Amino acid sequence: MTSSTAFTKADLRALAGPRSFERGLGYQDAVEGLEVSAGRFTATVYGSDAYEVVLEVKGRQGLSGECDCPYGLDGNFCKHCVAVGLVVLERWGDLPRLRAASEARAESLESWLQSRSREDLQALVRELLDGDRDLRRRLELRAATASADPARMRERIADLLATGHFSRYGYIEYADVQAYADQAGEAVAAISALTENGQAAQAAMLAREAIRLLGRAYDDMDDSDGAVGGVADDLGEAHLQACLAAQPDPMETADWLVQHLLGDQSHLPEIELDDYREILGETGLARVRQLAQSAWQRNPSGWSEKHLMEHLIKAEGDLDALIAMRAADLAPSGWTHLLIAQELDAAGRANEALQWAERGHRDTAGQPHVDDRLLDYLTSRYASAGHLAEATAVRRERFRASRSLDAYRKLREAARAEGVWDGDRAAALQLLHADRRSGGGWYGNGGPVLIDALIDDGDLDAAWEAAPGCAGTRQWLTLADRIRESRPADALGVYLRAIEPLKQITGDSNYQEIARLLLNARACHRVLGTEPDFADYVVALRADQKRKRNLLKILDQHGL
């Protein structure tokens, strides 16, 4: 292991956090197709779906990982990244051979491509285009960009943002949204390329058209993970950069900005007028002020109109006016208090910021829904000032009002920093035990928060003792993953029980879950030394499920 590519289990745990690290332990057998290059490792991890993972080690930057699972797409180092990292460490001695094999395949492909004539390569590309509509669209867009033909560019942008190829009955389901976002991202890249190639004015106009089309499509999709929202943010940045380069007419730009900010999809993208101050100049800002005040007078209670006025005041730099406007309509969740505190902080008025955060905490006392970001801000300020007891008191109060796993974790962090966690833990668990006994109270990952909290603490014996009769399936499986090495017989029982109801359900995602559970069950049998029993179980399962050809195919892929 060289210094430029070394990482350890401790590195994986630090990047993922204890929960994701422990869950990743249960996915090692689900890692397939490991490929190696200089400081880079790629593999597929089979869970509820097949996920592609890339790990990289870059000098002082250390280890990083990407995964296309929902949690990974949010920028997190997920359990799938952990699993691949653990497999890399386990197979470190074999990595030179794997790297040599990967490089040999790449060299073979490159050599073959270089040996082809131009006509052969064109024929190959045409063959690929005939079978891949998305690739055709992307190359058509590149051709239009190269030709600088506005009409063709507009047509290709519209094609890339059209939803028909992905929608079912006029709606893009969750499973198809990422593919749509990837295609929409091609449109954003093409618009940015126009700016870089000296065609910023055209890029600005196309960006506005793309924003309109994306906003129109957005209501008819399940973008729970924010993939399309991220594309919208990139599109907004592309529009801003195009305007900065082209310096379009300030009056016309002001009209478009106001129209967008008053529209139904003003968050796609989120536009800050302050970013356009240089482009608007005094003339443009005056036009925005005129339009904003007129809109607010027509509808003083409108959210969009109020939001536009806040944008304007912020762009003009009048912080006290902005605070006064927000203070006149404080949200009961404390969100507005937080915004005011953040604005004051950014202006170097830290004491006033803290006072607003403390006011927000007082004003939200007893409210069922409090913006956790306000409490995060307040406890961070207390902790940085050394007021640890005050930070713990905030977390203690919140946990009593909302006994979630997140609230438990934050109480633990604050109480540990103060050195009082033992007492607070006992009190918190007493409340969670009472919730469990009452059959009501707070629920987390399919069962009582008590189970999640005990697992998160690493108190696995207590979690196992409390689980019967109340734990949810996900909690049982998480617990099984954590105790698999130390209590394989108990873990095995959990996995086999979880498989039974899945036999009655069809669908590839369900079949992948059966395969994952079987892999974990096999690991238990290996520890127990009862692998022949596992082989008999799989034979019986395959016979029972023989009509499900896709299930058998997936089991084959996993060596089951």
C-alpha positions in Angstrom: 0.0 0.0 0.0 1.7 3.2 -1.1 1.4 6.6 0.6 -0.4 8.1 -2.5 -3.2 5.5 -2.5 -3.4 4.3 1.1 -6.6 4.4 3.1 -7.8 2.5 6.1 -11.1 1.3 7.7 -10.8 4.3 10.0 -10.8 6.5 6.9 -14.0 4.8 5.7 -15.7 5.2 9.0 -14.7 8.9 9.3 -16.1 9.7 5.8 -19.3 7.6 6.2 -20.1 8.1 9.9 -20.8 5.2 12.2 -24.2 4.3 10.8 -23.3 4.1 7.1 -20.0 2.4 8.0 -21.8 -0.4 9.9 -24.4 -0.8 7.2 -21.7 -1.0 4.6 -20.3 -4.1 6.4 -23.4 -6.0 5.3 -22.8 -5.1 1.6 -19.3 -6.5 1.0 -20.6 -9.7 -0.6 -22.8 -7.5 -2.9 -19.8 -5.8 -4.6 -19.0 -7.0 -8.1 -16.9 -6.0 -11.1 -14.1 -4.3 -9.2 -11.8 -2.4 -11.6 -8.6 -0.6 -10.7 -6.6 2.3 -12.1 -4.1 4.7 -10.6 -5.7 5.8 -7.4 -9.2 5.0 -8.7 -11.5 2.0 -7.9 -14.9 1.4 -9.6 -17.4 -1.4 -8.9 -21.1 -2.2 -8.9 -22.9 -2.8 -5.6 -26.2 -4.7 -5.7 -28.8 -3.5 -3.1 -32.3 -2.5 -3.7 -30.9 -1.6 -7.1 -27.6 -1.9 -8.9 -25.4 1.1 -7.9 -22.2 2.3 -9.5 -19.4 3.4 -7.1 -16.2 5.3 -7.7 -13.5 5.7 -5.1 -10.5 8.0 -5.6 -7.4 8.7 -3.6 -5.7 12.0 -4.5 -2.6 12.9 -2.5 -3.3 15.3 0.3 -7.0 15.4 -0.5 -7.2 11.8 0.6 -10.1 9.4 -0.1 -13.3 10.4 -1.7 -16.2 8.5 -3.1 -19.2 8.8 -5.4 -22.3 6.6 -5.7 -25.4 6.9 -7.8 -27.7 5.8 -5.1 -30.1 8.5 -3.8 -28.1 9.1 -0.6 -24.8 9.2 -2.6 -26.2 11.6 -5.1 -26.7 14.1 -2.2 -22.9 14.1 -1.9 -22.7 11.6 1.0 -20.1 8.8 1.4 -22.7 6.1 1.5 -22.8 2.4 2.7 -22.1 1.3 -0.9 -18.9 3.4 -0.9 -17.9 1.8 2.4 -18.6 -1.7 1.0 -16.3 -1.1 -2.1 -13.6 0.4 0.2 -13.7 -2.7 2.4 -13.4 -5.0 -0.6 -10.5 -2.9 -1.9 -8.7 -3.3 1.5 -9.5 -7.0 1.6 -8.2 -7.6 -1.9 -5.2 -5.2 -1.7 -2.7 -7.8 -2.5 -4.6 -8.7 -5.7 -5.0 -5.1 -6.9 -1.9 -5.0 -9.1 -3.3 -7.9 -11.1 -6.7 -6.2 -11.4 -5.1 -3.0 -12.4 -3.1 -4.7 -15.1 -6.2 -6.5 -16.4 -8.1 -3.1 -16.5 -5.3 -1.4 -18.3 -5.0 -4.3 -20.8 -8.7 -4.1 -21.7 -8.4 -0.3 -22.1 -5.3 -0.6 -24.3 -6.9 -3.3 -26.4 -9.9 -1.1 -27.0 -7.8 1.9 -27.8 -5.6 -0.1 -30.1 -8.6 -1.5 -31.9 -10.2 2.0 -32.3 -6.9 3.4 -33.7 -6.7 0.6 -36.2 -10.1 1.4 -37.7 -10.5 3.7 -40.7 -12.5 6.9 -40.5 -15.3 5.2 -42.5 -15.3 2.3 -40.0 -15.6 4.7 -37.0 -18.3 6.7 -38.7 -20.2 3.5 -39.3 -19.7 2.5 -35.7 -21.0 5.8 -34.4 -24.0 5.6 -36.8 -24.8 2.1 -35.5 -24.7 3.4 -31.9 -26.9 6.4 -32.8 -29.5 4.0 -34.4 -29.8 2.2 -31.1 -29.4 5.1 -28.6 -31.8 8.0 -29.0 -30.3 9.9 -26.1 -26.8 9.7 -27.6 -28.3 11.0 -30.9 -29.8 14.0 -29.2 -26.6 14.8 -27.4 -24.5 14.7 -30.6 -27.2 16.7 -32.5 -26.8 19.4 -29.8 -23.1 19.4 -30.1 -23.4 19.8 -33.9 -25.9 22.6 -33.5 -23.5 24.3 -31.0 -20.6 24.0 -33.4 -22.6 25.5 -36.2 -23.8 28.4 -34.0 -27.3 28.0 -35.5 -29.8 29.6 -33.0 -32.9 27.9 -34.4 -31.2 24.4 -34.3 -29.9 25.1 -30.8 -33.3 26.0 -29.6 -34.8 22.9 -31.1 -32.2 20.6 -29.6 -32.5 22.3 -26.2 -36.2 21.7 -26.3 -35.7 18.1 -27.3 -33.4 17.5 -24.3 -35.9 19.1 -21.9 -38.9 17.2 -23.3 -40.4 14.7 -20.9 -42.2 12.4 -23.3 -39.4 9.8 -23.5 -39.4 9.4 -19.7 -43.0 9.9 -18.6 -45.7 7.4 -18.1 -49.2 8.7 -18.4 -47.8 12.3 -18.4 -45.7 11.8 -15.2 -42.0 11.0 -14.7 -41.8 8.5 -11.9 -39.0 8.6 -9.2 -37.1 5.7 -10.9 -36.9 7.7 -14.2 -36.1 11.2 -12.9 -32.3 10.7 -12.7 -32.2 9.7 -16.4 -34.2 12.8 -17.3 -31.9 15.0 -15.1 -28.8 13.5 -16.9 -30.3 14.4 -20.3 -31.3 17.9 -19.1 -27.8 18.4 -17.9 -26.6 18.0 -21.5 -28.6 21.1 -22.3 -27.0 23.1 -19.5 -23.6 22.0 -20.7 -24.3 23.1 -24.2 -25.5 26.6 -23.0 -22.4 27.0 -20.9 -20.2 26.0 -23.9 -21.8 28.8 -26.0 -20.7 31.4 -23.4 -17.2 30.0 -23.4 -17.1 30.2 -27.2 -18.0 33.9 -27.3 -21.7 33.5 -27.9 -22.9 34.7 -24.5 -25.9 36.7 -25.7 -27.3 33.6 -27.5 -26.5 31.5 -24.4 -28.5 33.9 -22.2 -31.6 33.7 -24.4 -31.4 29.9 -24.6 -30.9 29.7 -20.8 -34.1 31.7 -20.3 -36.0 29.4 -22.7 -34.6 26.3 -20.9 -35.6 27.7 -17.5 -39.2 28.1 -18.9 -39.3 24.6 -20.3 -37.8 23.0 -17.2 -40.3 24.9 -14.9 -43.2 23.8 -17.0 -42.1 20.1 -16.8 -41.2 20.1 -13.1 -44.8 19.7 -11.7 -45.1 16.4 -13.5 -42.3 14.5 -12.0 -41.2 13.0 -8.6 -37.9 14.8 -7.9 -37.7 13.7 -4.3 -33.9 13.5 -4.4 -33.5 16.9 -6.1 -31.7 15.7 -9.2 -33.7 18.0 -11.5 -33.5 20.8 -8.9 -29.7 20.5 -9.1 -29.9 20.8 -12.9 -32.0 23.9 -12.5 -29.4 25.4 -10.2 -26.7 24.7 -12.8 -29.0 26.3 -15.4 -29.4 29.4 -13.3 -25.6 29.7 -12.9 -25.2 29.3 -16.7 -27.7 32.1 -17.3 -25.8 34.4 -14.8 -22.4 33.7 -16.4 -23.9 34.4 -19.8 -25.3 37.7 -18.7 -22.1 38.7 -17.0 -20.3 38.1 -20.3 -22.9 39.5 -22.6 -24.1 42.5 -20.5 -27.6 42.4 -21.9 -30.0 45.4 -21.9 -30.6 46.1 -18.1 -34.3 47.1 -18.6 -35.1 43.9 -20.5 -33.1 41.8 -18.0 -35.0 43.5 -15.1 -38.3 42.6 -16.7 -37.3 39.0 -17.1 -36.0 38.6 -13.6 -39.2 40.1 -12.1 -41.3 37.9 -14.2 -39.3 34.8 -13.1 -39.3 35.7 -9.4 -43.1 36.3 -9.5 -43.8 33.0 -11.4 -45.1 29.7 -10.0 -41.6 28.1 -10.4 -39.5 30.9 -9.1 -37.3 28.4 -7.2 -36.3 26.7 -10.5 -33.7 28.1 -10.3 -33.3 30.1 -7.1 -32.2 33.5 -8.4 -30.6 36.2 -6.2 -31.1 39.7 -7.5 -27.9 40.7 -5.7 -26.0 38.5 -8.2 -27.3 40.6 -11.0 -26.5 44.0 -9.5 -23.6 44.6 -11.9 -25.7 43.6 -14.9 -28.7 45.7 -13.9 -26.9 48.8 -12.8 -28.9 51.7 -11.4 -31.2 51.8 -14.4 -32.1 48.1 -14.1 -32.5 48.2 -10.3 -34.8 51.2 -10.6 -36.9 49.2 -13.0 -37.0 46.2 -10.6 -38.0 48.5 -7.8 -40.9 50.0 -9.9 -42.2 46.5 -10.8 -41.7 45.0 -7.4 -43.5 47.8 -5.6 -46.4 47.7 -8.1 -46.8 44.0 -7.6 -46.7 44.2 -3.8 -49.3 47.0 -3.8 -51.6 44.8 -5.9 -51.1 41.8 -3.6 -49.4 42.8 -0.3 -50.1 39.3 1.2 -48.6 37.4 -1.7 -45.6 35.2 -0.9 -43.9 35.8 -4.3 -44.5 39.5 -4.1 -43.0 39.7 -0.6 -40.1 37.5 -1.6 -39.4 39.8 -4.6 -39.3 42.8 -2.2 -36.9 41.0 0.0 -34.7 40.3 -3.0 -34.8 43.9 -4.0 -34.0 45.3 -0.5 -31.1 42.8 -0.2 -29.7 43.8 -3.6 -29.9 47.5 -2.6 -27.9 46.6 0.6 -30.4 48.0 3.2 -30.0 45.3 5.9 -32.1 47.0 8.5 -35.0 47.4 6.1 -34.7 43.7 5.2 -34.8 42.7 8.9 -37.8 45.0 9.5 -39.7 43.4 6.7 -38.9 39.9 7.8 -39.6 40.7 11.5 -43.1 41.8 10.5 -44.1 38.3 9.5 -42.2 35.7 11.6 -42.7 32.1 10.8 -43.9 30.0 13.8 -41.2 27.4 13.0 -38.3 29.9 13.7 -37.2 29.8 10.0 -37.5 33.6 9.7 -35.6 34.2 12.9 -32.8 32.1 11.5 -32.7 34.1 8.2 -32.4 37.3 10.1 -29.6 35.9 12.3 -27.7 34.7 9.3 -28.0 38.0 7.5 -26.7 39.8 10.7 -23.9 37.3 11.0 -22.8 37.9 7.4 -22.8 41.7 8.1 -20.5 41.2 11.1 -23.2 41.9 13.7 -22.7 38.7 15.6 -24.3 39.8 18.9 -27.5 40.9 17.3 -27.5 37.6 15.3 -27.3 35.6 18.6 -30.1 37.6 20.1 -32.4 36.8 17.2 -31.5 33.1 17.4 -32.3 33.1 21.1 -35.6 35.0 20.4 -36.4 32.3 17.8 -35.8 29.6 20.4 -38.1 31.3 22.9 -40.8 32.0 20.3 -40.9 28.4 19.1 -41.0 26.8 22.6 -43.8 24.3 22.6 -44.3 24.4 18.9 -44.6 20.9 17.3 -42.6 21.8 14.2 -39.4 23.8 14.8 -36.8 24.4 12.1 -33.9 22.3 13.2 -31.5 24.7 11.4 -32.3 27.4 13.9 -31.3 25.1 16.8 -28.2 24.0 14.9 -27.2 27.6 14.5 -27.9 28.5 18.2 -26.1 25.5 19.7 -23.2 26.1 17.4 -22.9 29.7 18.6 -23.1 28.5 22.2 -20.5 25.8 21.7 -18.0 28.1 20.0 -18.4 30.6 22.9 -17.8 27.8 25.5 -21.4 27.9 26.7 -21.8 24.1 26.7 -24.5 23.9 29.3 -26.7 26.2 27.3 -26.2 24.1 24.1 -27.1 20.9 26.0 -30.2 22.6 27.4 -31.4 23.5 23.9 -30.9 19.9 22.7 -32.5 18.4 25.8 -35.6 20.5 25.4 -35.9 19.6 21.7 -35.5 15.9 22.4 -38.3 16.0 25.0 -40.6 17.7 22.5 -39.6 15.6 19.5 -38.0 12.3 20.2 -36.5 11.4 16.9 -33.2 9.7 16.3 -31.8 13.0 14.9 -32.7 14.8 18.1 -31.2 12.0 20.2 -27.9 12.2 18.3 -27.7 15.9 18.7 -28.4 15.7 22.4 -25.7 13.1 22.7 -23.2 15.3 20.9 -23.9 18.3 23.1 -24.1 16.4 26.3 -20.8 14.6 25.6 -19.1 17.9 24.9 -20.4 19.1 28.3 -19.4 15.8 30.0 -23.0 15.0 31.2 -24.0 12.3 28.7 -24.4 9.5 31.1 -27.2 11.2 33.0 -28.8 12.6 29.9 -28.6 9.2 28.1 -30.4 7.5 31.0 -33.1 10.1 31.1 -33.5 10.0 27.3 -33.7 6.2 27.2 -36.2 6.2 30.0 -38.5 8.4 27.8 -38.0 6.1 24.8 -38.7 3.0 26.9 -42.0 4.6 28.0 -42.9 5.3 24.4 -42.2 1.7 23.5 -44.4 0.4 26.4 -47.2 2.7 25.5 -47.3 1.4 21.9 -47.5 5.0 20.7 -44.9 7.7 20.8 -42.1 8.3 18.4 -41.3 5.9 15.5 -38.1 5.9 13.4 -36.8 3.3 10.9 -40.1 1.3 10.9 -40.2 0.9 14.7 -39.6 2.7 18.0 -36.9 5.3 18.1 -35.6 3.4 21.1 -34.3 0.6 18.9 -32.6 3.1 16.5 -31.0 5.0 19.5 -29.6 1.8 21.1 -28.2 0.7 17.7 -26.7 4.1 17.1 -25.1 4.0 20.5 -23.6 0.6 19.7 -25.5 -0.9 22.6 -26.4 -3.9 20.5 -27.3 -6.3 23.3 -29.8 -3.8 24.7 -31.2 -3.2 21.2 -31.6 -7.0 20.7 -33.3 -7.4 24.0 -35.8 -4.5 23.3 -36.5 -5.4 19.7 -39.0 -8.4 20.0 -42.6 -7.4 19.4 -41.9 -3.8 18.3 -38.9 -3.5 16.0 -39.6 -2.9 12.3 -38.1 -5.0 9.5 -35.4 -2.4 8.7 -34.4 -2.2 12.3 -34.1 -5.9 12.6 -31.9 -6.0 9.4 -29.7 -3.2 10.6 -29.3 -5.0 13.9 -28.5 -8.2 12.1 -25.8 -6.5 10.0 -24.2 -5.2 13.2 -24.2 -8.5 15.1 -23.4 -10.8 12.2 -19.8 -11.6 13.2 -20.4 -11.9 16.9 -23.9 -13.6 16.9 -24.2 -15.2 13.5 -27.0 -17.6 14.5 -29.2 -14.7 15.7 -28.4 -12.7 12.6 -29.1 -15.6 10.3 -32.6 -16.0 11.8 -33.3 -12.4 11.0 -32.2 -12.7 7.3 -34.2 -15.9 6.7 -37.4 -14.4 8.3 -37.0 -11.3 6.1 -36.8 -13.4 2.9 -40.1 -15.2 3.5 -42.5 -12.3 2.7 -40.4 -11.3 -0.2 -41.1 -14.6 -2.0 -44.6 -13.4 -2.6 -43.5 -10.1 -4.3 -42.3 -9.7 -7.9 -40.0 -7.0 -9.3 -36.3 -6.7 -9.9 -35.7 -4.4 -6.9 -37.4 -7.0 -4.7 -35.2 -9.8 -6.3 -32.1 -7.7 -5.6 -33.1 -7.5 -1.9 -33.6 -11.3 -1.7 -30.1 -11.7 -3.2 -28.6 -9.3 -0.7 -30.2 -11.1 2.2 -29.0 -14.4 0.9 -25.5 -13.1 0.6 -25.7 -12.0 4.3 -27.1 -15.4 5.3 -24.3 -17.1 3.5 -21.8 -15.0 5.5 -23.5 -16.2 8.7 -23.3 -19.8 7.6 -19.6 -19.4 6.9 -18.9 -18.1 10.4 -21.0 -21.0 11.8 -19.3 -23.6 9.6 -22.7 -24.7 8.2 -22.3 -23.9 4.5 -23.9 -27.1 3.3 -27.1 -26.0 5.1 -27.0 -22.8 3.1 -26.6 -24.6 -0.2 -29.6 -26.8 0.6 -31.6 -23.7 1.5 -30.8 -22.0 -1.8 -31.6 -25.1 -3.8 -35.0 -25.3 -2.1 -35.6 -21.6 -2.7 -34.7 -21.8 -6.4 -37.1 -24.7 -6.8 -39.9 -22.9 -5.1 -39.4 -19.7 -7.1 -38.5 -21.4 -10.5 -41.2 -19.5 -12.4 -39.5 -16.2 -11.6 -36.9 -16.2 -14.3 -35.6 -12.7 -13.4 -35.1 -13.7 -9.8 -33.1 -16.8 -10.9 -31.0 -14.6 -13.3 -30.2 -12.2 -10.5 -29.3 -15.1 -8.1 -27.0 -16.4 -10.8 -25.3 -13.0 -11.1 -24.5 -13.1 -7.4 -23.2 -16.7 -7.5 -26.3 -18.0 -5.7 
